[in-house]
Amino acid sequence: MAIFEIIFFSGIMMVMFFDHHYLLILLILELILMSIFLLLCLISYTFESFIFLFMFLVLEGAFGLSILLFGTRMSGGDFFSKISF
């Protein structure tokens, strides 16, 4: 259960520190999820952890979509005006 708390709190910290860098947040989440997936594969010695990967990817997609919608509402409807490249 501690791994879910780490993911949750790291997501909150990323939102606090990278308020305007939405794509950077999604990239970091993707790297975290892939490292957790590979760790599960190494621990179990099988590739049966695809369900966990699917759940993490769905959660990441929902989290990213909520960030995008919130950013779009904050910027008056234009999401790309707040992205800093």
MOPAC internal coordinates of N, CA, C and O (Angstrom, degrees):
PM7 1SCF
backbone

  N    0.0000 0     0.00 0     0.00 0    0    0    0
  C    1.4331 1     0.00 0     0.00 0    1    0    0
  C    1.5262 1   111.49 1     0.00 0    2    1    0
  O    1.2310 1   120.45 1   157.17 1    3    2    1
  N    1.3107 1   116.75 1   -22.83 1    3    2    1
  C    1.4668 1   119.77 1  -177.79 1    5    3    2
  C    1.5205 1   111.32 1   -66.70 1    6    5    3
  O    1.2310 1   120.21 1   150.93 1    7    6    5
  N    1.3221 1   117.20 1   -29.07 1    7    6    5
  C    1.4699 1   119.28 1  -178.62 1    9    7    6
  C    1.5274 1   110.60 1   -67.26 1   10    9    7
  O    1.2310 1   120.15 1   145.45 1   11   10    9
  N    1.3376 1   117.32 1   -34.55 1   11   10    9
  C    1.4622 1   120.08 1   177.59 1   13   11   10
  C    1.5279 1   110.96 1   -69.16 1   14   13   11
  O    1.2310 1   120.90 1   143.31 1   15   14   13
  N    1.3410 1   115.89 1   -36.69 1   15   14   13
  C    1.4624 1   119.07 1   177.45 1   17   15   14
  C    1.5184 1   111.11 1   -66.54 1   18   17   15
  O    1.2310 1   120.33 1   141.02 1   19   18   17
  N    1.3320 1   116.98 1   -38.98 1   19   18   17
  C    1.4695 1   120.66 1   177.71 1   21   19   18
  C    1.5177 1   110.22 1   -63.13 1   22   21   19
  O    1.2310 1   120.38 1   136.07 1   23   22   21
  N    1.3301 1   116.88 1   -43.93 1   23   22   21
  C    1.4680 1   120.13 1   179.21 1   25   23   22
  C    1.5274 1   110.26 1   -64.25 1   26   25   23
  O    1.2310 1   120.48 1   137.60 1   27   26   25
  N    1.3234 1   116.69 1   -42.40 1   27   26   25
  C    1.4629 1   120.08 1  -178.84 1   29   27   26
  C    1.5272 1   111.06 1   -64.19 1   30   29   27
  O    1.2310 1   120.37 1   131.51 1   31   30   29
  N    1.3357 1   116.90 1   -48.49 1   31   30   29
  C    1.4612 1   119.69 1  -177.99 1   33   31   30
  C    1.5185 1   111.82 1   -70.02 1   34   33   31
  O    1.2310 1   119.97 1   146.37 1   35   34   33
  N    1.3400 1   117.66 1   -33.63 1   35   34   33
  C    1.4686 1   118.36 1   176.30 1   37   35   34
  C    1.5245 1   110.10 1   -67.88 1   38   37   35
  O    1.2310 1   120.05 1   145.44 1   39   38   37
  N    1.3323 1   117.52 1   -34.56 1   39   38   37
  C    1.4627 1   119.76 1   175.74 1   41   39   38
  C    1.5166 1   111.89 1   -64.92 1   42   41   39
  O    1.2310 1   120.67 1   138.97 1   43   42   41
  N    1.3275 1   116.33 1   -41.03 1   43   42   41
  C    1.4653 1   119.61 1   178.25 1   45   43   42
  C    1.5226 1   110.66 1   -64.50 1   46   45   43
  O    1.2310 1   120.32 1   137.41 1   47   46   45
  N    1.3309 1   116.99 1   -42.59 1   47   46   45
  C    1.4620 1   120.21 1  -179.73 1   49   47   46
  C    1.5237 1   111.02 1   -65.68 1   50   49   47
  O    1.2310 1   120.16 1   142.70 1   51   50   49
  N    1.3399 1   117.29 1   -37.30 1   51   50   49
  C    1.4601 1   119.31 1   178.33 1   53   51   50
  C    1.5198 1   110.69 1   -65.45 1   54   53   51
  O    1.2310 1   120.25 1   141.58 1   55   54   53
  N    1.3232 1   117.14 1   -38.42 1   55   54   53
  C    1.4639 1   119.18 1   178.13 1   57   55   54
  C    1.5190 1   110.29 1   -65.31 1   58   57   55
  O    1.2310 1   120.33 1   142.27 1   59   58   57
  N    1.3272 1   116.98 1   -37.73 1   59   58   57
  C    1.4587 1   119.70 1  -179.49 1   61   59   58
  C    1.5244 1   111.47 1   -68.78 1   62   61   59
  O    1.2310 1   119.89 1   138.02 1   63   62   61
  N    1.3370 1   117.82 1   -41.98 1   63   62   61
  C    1.4593 1   120.40 1  -173.44 1   65   63   62
  C    1.5203 1   113.05 1   -86.91 1   66   65   63
  O    1.2310 1   120.04 1   147.62 1   67   66   65
  N    1.3234 1   117.53 1   -32.38 1   67   66   65
  C    1.4650 1   120.90 1  -177.69 1   69   67   66
  C    1.5233 1   109.16 1  -114.86 1   70   69   67
  O    1.2310 1   120.77 1  -117.13 1   71   70   69
  N    1.3095 1   116.13 1    62.87 1   71   70   69
  C    1.4612 1   120.78 1  -172.93 1   73   71   70
  C    1.5190 1   111.91 1   -65.27 1   74   73   71
  O    1.2310 1   119.61 1   147.61 1   75   74   73
  N    1.3162 1   118.35 1   -32.39 1   75   74   73
  C    1.4612 1   120.36 1  -176.39 1   77   75   74
  C    1.5243 1   113.17 1  -106.95 1   78   77   75
  O    1.2310 1   119.28 1   178.71 1   79   78   77
  N    1.3195 1   118.99 1    -1.29 1   79   78   77
  C    1.4646 1   121.53 1  -176.53 1   81   79   78
  C    1.5281 1   109.25 1  -105.98 1   82   81   79
  O    1.2310 1   120.79 1  -104.85 1   83   82   81
  N    1.3189 1   116.09 1    75.15 1   83   82   81
  C    1.4597 1   120.90 1  -174.94 1   85   83   82
  C    1.5237 1   112.21 1   -66.60 1   86   85   83
  O    1.2310 1   120.16 1   138.81 1   87   86   85
  N    1.3155 1   117.30 1   -41.19 1   87   86   85
  C    1.4594 1   119.91 1  -178.03 1   89   87   86
  C    1.5185 1   111.21 1   -69.36 1   90   89   87
  O    1.2310 1   119.92 1   148.29 1   91   90   89
  N    1.3247 1   117.76 1   -31.71 1   91   90   89
  C    1.4595 1   121.09 1   176.02 1   93   91   90
  C    1.5224 1   110.76 1   -66.75 1   94   93   91
  O    1.2310 1   120.35 1   141.20 1   95   94   93
  N    1.3166 1   116.93 1   -38.80 1   95   94   93
  C    1.4676 1   120.62 1   177.48 1   97   95   94
  C    1.5253 1   110.21 1   -62.77 1   98   97   95
  O    1.2310 1   120.33 1   135.02 1   99   98   97
  N    1.3216 1   116.97 1   -44.98 1   99   98   97
  C    1.4656 1   120.05 1  -179.52 1  101   99   98
  C    1.5205 1   111.59 1   -66.18 1  102  101   99
  O    1.2310 1   119.93 1   143.97 1  103  102  101
  N    1.3285 1   117.74 1   -36.03 1  103  102  101
  C    1.4623 1   120.57 1   177.38 1  105  103  102
  C    1.5208 1   110.91 1   -65.54 1  106  105  103
  O    1.2310 1   120.15 1   136.06 1  107  106  105
  N    1.3189 1   117.31 1   -43.94 1  107  106  105
  C    1.4657 1   120.57 1   179.22 1  109  107  106
  C    1.5271 1   110.59 1   -64.86 1  110  109  107
  O    1.2310 1   119.99 1   139.01 1  111  110  109
  N    1.3290 1   117.62 1   -40.99 1  111  110  109
  C    1.4658 1   120.23 1   176.64 1  113  111  110
  C    1.5226 1   111.74 1   -62.23 1  114  113  111
  O    1.2310 1   120.76 1   139.69 1  115  114  113
  N    1.3191 1   116.16 1   -40.31 1  115  114  113
  C    1.4655 1   119.68 1   178.73 1  117  115  114
  C    1.5250 1   111.07 1   -63.27 1  118  117  115
  O    1.2310 1   120.15 1   138.05 1  119  118  117
  N    1.3203 1   117.32 1   -41.95 1  119  118  117
  C    1.4659 1   120.25 1   178.40 1  121  119  118
  C    1.5244 1   111.51 1   -65.70 1  122  121  119
  O    1.2310 1   120.18 1   140.32 1  123  122  121
  N    1.3199 1   117.26 1   -39.68 1  123  122  121
  C    1.4651 1   120.63 1   177.79 1  125  123  122
  C    1.5225 1   110.29 1   -63.56 1  126  125  123
  O    1.2310 1   120.22 1   135.66 1  127  126  125
  N    1.3250 1   117.18 1   -44.34 1  127  126  125
  C    1.4642 1   120.38 1  -177.85 1  129  127  126
  C    1.5164 1   111.87 1   -66.85 1  130  129  127
  O    1.2310 1   120.22 1   141.19 1  131  130  129
  N    1.3191 1   117.19 1   -38.81 1  131  130  129
  C    1.4637 1   118.88 1   178.82 1  133  131  130
  C    1.5245 1   110.89 1   -68.61 1  134  133  131
  O    1.2310 1   119.68 1   143.93 1  135  134  133
  N    1.3282 1   118.21 1   -36.07 1  135  134  133
  C    1.4656 1   119.64 1   177.45 1  137  135  134
  C    1.5273 1   110.96 1   -68.08 1  138  137  135
  O    1.2310 1   120.02 1   142.41 1  139  138  137
  N    1.3399 1   117.57 1   -37.59 1  139  138  137
  C    1.4682 1   119.99 1   175.75 1  141  139  138
  C    1.5208 1   110.44 1   -65.07 1  142  141  139
  O    1.2310 1   120.32 1   139.45 1  143  142  141
  N    1.3293 1   116.99 1   -40.55 1  143  142  141
  C    1.4632 1   120.58 1   178.94 1  145  143  142
  C    1.5233 1   111.13 1   -62.52 1  146  145  143
  O    1.2310 1   120.31 1   134.41 1  147  146  145
  N    1.3393 1   117.02 1   -45.59 1  147  146  145
  C    1.4630 1   119.43 1   179.15 1  149  147  146
  C    1.5222 1   111.34 1   -66.16 1  150  149  147
  O    1.2310 1   119.91 1   145.45 1  151  150  149
  N    1.3242 1   117.77 1   -34.55 1  151  150  149
  C    1.4567 1   120.85 1   176.16 1  153  151  150
  C    1.5248 1   110.73 1   -64.65 1  154  153  151
  O    1.2310 1   119.89 1   138.15 1  155  154  153
  N    1.3221 1   117.82 1   -41.85 1  155  154  153
  C    1.4681 1   120.70 1   177.00 1  157  155  154
  C    1.5204 1   111.30 1   -63.46 1  158  157  155
  O    1.2310 1   120.54 1   142.09 1  159  158  157
  N    1.3231 1   116.58 1   -37.91 1  159  158  157
  C    1.4620 1   119.68 1   178.30 1  161  159  158
  C    1.5192 1   111.12 1   -66.90 1  162  161  159
  O    1.2310 1   120.11 1   141.47 1  163  162  161
  N    1.3350 1   117.40 1   -38.53 1  163  162  161
  C    1.4589 1   120.07 1   179.23 1  165  163  162
  C    1.5214 1   111.73 1   -70.20 1  166  165  163
  O    1.2310 1   120.34 1   143.42 1  167  166  165
  N    1.3240 1   116.95 1   -36.58 1  167  166  165
  C    1.4660 1   119.87 1  -179.31 1  169  167  166
  C    1.5192 1   110.88 1   -70.11 1  170  169  167
  O    1.2310 1   120.03 1   137.31 1  171  170  169
  N    1.3214 1   117.55 1   -42.69 1  171  170  169
  C    1.4648 1   120.42 1  -174.49 1  173  171  170
  C    1.5216 1   112.96 1   -88.43 1  174  173  171
  O    1.2310 1   119.66 1   169.44 1  175  174  173
  N    1.3299 1   118.25 1   -10.56 1  175  174  173
  C    1.4690 1   124.14 1  -178.19 1  177  175  174
  C    1.5206 1   112.82 1    59.65 1  178  177  175
  O    1.2310 1   120.07 1  -166.00 1  179  178  177
  N    1.3068 1   117.48 1    14.00 1  179  178  177
  C    1.4600 1   121.41 1   175.16 1  181  179  178
  C    1.5136 1   107.88 1  -135.55 1  182  181  179
  O    1.2310 1   121.28 1   -10.95 1  183  182  181
  N    1.3078 1   115.15 1   169.05 1  183  182  181
  C    1.4520 1   119.86 1   177.70 1  185  183  182
  C    1.5258 1   110.03 1  -106.40 1  186  185  183
  O    1.2310 1   121.14 1  -137.47 1  187  186  185
  N    1.3394 1   115.43 1    42.53 1  187  186  185
  C    1.4607 1   120.70 1   178.93 1  189  187  186
  C    1.5175 1   112.05 1   -91.86 1  190  189  187
  O    1.2310 1   119.79 1  -171.14 1  191  190  189
  N    1.3053 1   118.00 1     8.86 1  191  190  189
  C    1.4654 1   120.09 1  -178.63 1  193  191  190
  C    1.5194 1   111.65 1   -95.09 1  194  193  191
  O    1.2310 1   120.29 1  -156.35 1  195  194  193
  N    1.3300 1   117.05 1    23.65 1  195  194  193
  C    1.4602 1   119.81 1   178.52 1  197  195  194
  C    1.5242 1   111.92 1   -67.76 1  198  197  195
  O    1.2310 1   120.14 1   153.73 1  199  198  197
  N    1.3411 1   117.34 1   -26.27 1  199  198  197
  C    1.4667 1   119.71 1   177.32 1  201  199  198
  C    1.5208 1   109.63 1   -66.41 1  202  201  199
  O    1.2310 1   120.74 1   139.87 1  203  202  201
  N    1.3440 1   116.20 1   -40.13 1  203  202  201
  C    1.4599 1   119.17 1   177.23 1  205  203  202
  C    1.5197 1   110.69 1   -64.38 1  206  205  203
  O    1.2310 1   120.66 1   138.88 1  207  206  205
  N    1.3258 1   116.34 1   -41.12 1  207  206  205
  C    1.4634 1   119.76 1   178.36 1  209  207  206
  C    1.5257 1   110.35 1   -62.59 1  210  209  207
  O    1.2310 1   120.43 1   138.03 1  211  210  209
  N    1.3228 1   116.79 1   -41.97 1  211  210  209
  C    1.4606 1   120.14 1   178.98 1  213  211  210
  C    1.5282 1   111.12 1   -62.85 1  214  213  211
  O    1.2310 1   120.39 1   137.13 1  215  214  213
  N    1.3392 1   116.87 1   -42.87 1  215  214  213
  C    1.4641 1   119.82 1   178.72 1  217  215  214
  C    1.5234 1   110.96 1   -63.33 1  218  217  215
  O    1.2310 1   120.64 1   137.57 1  219  218  217
  N    1.3395 1   116.38 1   -42.43 1  219  218  217
  C    1.4632 1   119.42 1   179.66 1  221  219  218
  C    1.5190 1   111.06 1   -65.32 1  222  221  219
  O    1.2310 1   120.24 1   140.10 1  223  222  221
  N    1.3203 1   117.14 1   -39.90 1  223  222  221
  C    1.4578 1   119.54 1  -179.79 1  225  223  222
  C    1.5264 1   111.38 1   -67.73 1  226  225  223
  O    1.2310 1   120.28 1   143.61 1  227  226  225
  N    1.3364 1   117.07 1   -36.39 1  227  226  225
  C    1.4649 1   119.79 1   176.29 1  229  227  226
  C    1.5248 1   110.29 1   -65.13 1  230  229  227
  O    1.2310 1   120.51 1   136.97 1  231  230  229
  N    1.3436 1   116.64 1   -43.03 1  231  230  229
  C    1.4620 1   119.79 1   177.93 1  233  231  230
  C    1.5156 1   111.33 1   -64.22 1  234  233  231
  O    1.2310 1   120.62 1   140.23 1  235  234  233
  N    1.3382 1   116.42 1   -39.77 1  235  234  233
  C    1.4580 1   119.63 1   178.52 1  237  235  234
  C    1.5221 1   110.89 1   -65.28 1  238  237  235
  O    1.2310 1   120.46 1   139.65 1  239  238  237
  N    1.3259 1   116.73 1   -40.35 1  239  238  237
  C    1.4560 1   120.04 1   178.16 1  241  239  238
  C    1.5184 1   111.94 1   -63.88 1  242  241  239
  O    1.2310 1   120.55 1   138.33 1  243  242  241
  N    1.3377 1   116.55 1   -41.67 1  243  242  241
  C    1.4679 1   119.53 1   178.16 1  245  243  242
  C    1.5199 1   111.03 1   -66.17 1  246  245  243
  O    1.2310 1   120.72 1   140.18 1  247  246  245
  N    1.3276 1   116.24 1   -39.82 1  247  246  245
  C    1.4641 1   120.40 1   178.71 1  249  247  246
  C    1.5242 1   110.43 1   -65.28 1  250  249  247
  O    1.2310 1   120.47 1   135.27 1  251  250  249
  N    1.3246 1   116.71 1   -44.73 1  251  250  249
  C    1.4650 1   120.10 1   179.28 1  253  251  250
  C    1.5128 1   112.43 1   -65.62 1  254  253  251
  O    1.2310 1   120.53 1   141.34 1  255  254  253
  N    1.3242 1   116.59 1   -38.66 1  255  254  253
  C    1.4607 1   119.86 1   178.71 1  257  255  254
  C    1.5245 1   111.06 1   -66.16 1  258  257  255
  O    1.2310 1   120.52 1   140.76 1  259  258  257
  N    1.3265 1   116.61 1   -39.24 1  259  258  257
  C    1.4650 1   118.30 1   177.99 1  261  259  258
  C    1.5220 1   111.12 1   -66.38 1  262  261  259
  O    1.2310 1   119.88 1   143.58 1  263  262  261
  N    1.3365 1   117.83 1   -36.42 1  263  262  261
  C    1.4701 1   120.61 1   176.85 1  265  263  262
  C    1.5198 1   110.02 1   -65.45 1  266  265  263
  O    1.2310 1   120.53 1   136.45 1  267  266  265
  N    1.3315 1   116.59 1   -43.55 1  267  266  265
  C    1.4636 1   119.36 1  -179.45 1  269  267  266
  C    1.5248 1   111.39 1   -64.16 1  270  269  267
  O    1.2310 1   120.27 1   137.30 1  271  270  269
  N    1.3299 1   117.09 1   -42.70 1  271  270  269
  C    1.4626 1   119.60 1   179.90 1  273  271  270
  C    1.5170 1   111.47 1   -66.70 1  274  273  271
  O    1.2310 1   120.35 1   140.14 1  275  274  273
  N    1.3231 1   116.93 1   -39.86 1  275  274  273
  C    1.4573 1   120.01 1   178.87 1  277  275  274
  C    1.5301 1   110.38 1   -65.48 1  278  277  275
  O    1.2310 1   120.47 1   138.34 1  279  278  277
  N    1.3370 1   116.70 1   -41.66 1  279  278  277
  C    1.4587 1   120.30 1   178.44 1  281  279  278
  C    1.5111 1   112.04 1   -66.25 1  282  281  279
  O    1.2310 1   120.32 1   144.58 1  283  282  281
  N    1.3178 1   116.99 1   -35.42 1  283  282  281
  C    1.4569 1   120.25 1   178.63 1  285  283  282
  C    1.5223 1   110.58 1   -67.47 1  286  285  283
  O    1.2310 1   120.33 1   140.15 1  287  286  285
  N    1.3178 1   116.98 1   -39.85 1  287  286  285
  C    1.4650 1   119.45 1   178.52 1  289  287  286
  C    1.5219 1   111.31 1   -68.34 1  290  289  287
  O    1.2310 1   120.43 1   143.75 1  291  290  289
  N    1.3335 1   116.79 1   -36.25 1  291  290  289
  C    1.4702 1   119.77 1  -178.80 1  293  291  290
  C    1.5223 1   111.58 1   -69.23 1  294  293  291
  O    1.2310 1   120.17 1   146.85 1  295  294  293
  N    1.3447 1   117.27 1   -33.15 1  295  294  293
  C    1.4664 1   119.99 1  -175.70 1  297  295  294
  C    1.5187 1   112.25 1   -93.04 1  298  297  295
  O    1.2310 1   119.51 1  -169.68 1  299  298  297
  N    1.2991 1   118.55 1    10.32 1  299  298  297
  C    1.4500 1   120.87 1   177.23 1  301  299  298
  C    1.5097 1   113.69 1    81.78 1  302  301  299
  O    1.2310 1   119.76 1  -156.39 1  303  302  301
  N    1.3136 1   118.06 1    23.61 1  303  302  301
  C    1.4506 1   121.25 1   175.61 1  305  303  302
  C    1.5086 1   115.22 1   102.55 1  306  305  303
  O    1.2310 1   119.46 1   171.80 1  307  306  305
  N    1.3344 1   118.64 1    -8.20 1  307  306  305
  C    1.4609 1   120.74 1  -179.02 1  309  307  306
  C    1.5174 1   108.42 1  -110.79 1  310  309  307
  O    1.2310 1   120.66 1   -77.10 1  311  310  309
  N    1.3376 1   116.34 1   102.90 1  311  310  309
  C    1.4608 1   120.82 1  -177.63 1  313  311  310
  C    1.5191 1   111.71 1   -66.86 1  314  313  311
  O    1.2310 1   120.02 1   139.71 1  315  314  313
  N    1.3278 1   117.57 1   -40.29 1  315  314  313
  C    1.4589 1   120.34 1  -173.30 1  317  315  314
  C    1.5248 1   113.15 1   -73.06 1  318  317  315
  O    1.2310 1   119.79 1   168.23 1  319  318  317
  N    1.3174 1   118.01 1   -11.77 1  319  318  317
  C    1.4638 1   119.31 1   178.34 1  321  319  318
  C    1.5224 1   111.98 1   -74.72 1  322  321  319
  O    1.2310 1   119.81 1   161.21 1  323  322  321
  N    1.3410 1   117.96 1   -18.79 1  323  322  321
  C    1.4598 1   120.25 1  -178.41 1  325  323  322
  C    1.5148 1   113.07 1  -100.48 1  326  325  323
  O    1.2310 1   119.24 1   174.61 1  327  326  325
  N    1.3214 1   119.05 1    -5.39 1  327  326  325
  C    1.4614 1   120.52 1  -178.89 1  329  327  326
  C    1.5186 1   109.18 1   -78.14 1  330  329  327
  O    1.2310 1   120.79 1   -50.63 1  331  330  329
  N    1.3338 1   116.10 1   129.37 1  331  330  329
  C    1.4642 1   120.95 1   177.06 1  333  331  330
  C    1.5195 1   108.13 1  -103.85 1  334  333  331
  O    1.2310 1   120.31 1   -64.74 1  335  334  333
  N    1.2999 1   117.01 1   115.26 1  335  334  333
  C    1.4619 1   120.11 1  -179.72 1  337  335  334
  C    1.5023 1   110.59 1   -90.23 1  338  337  335
  O    1.2310 1   120.10 1   180.00 1  339  338  337

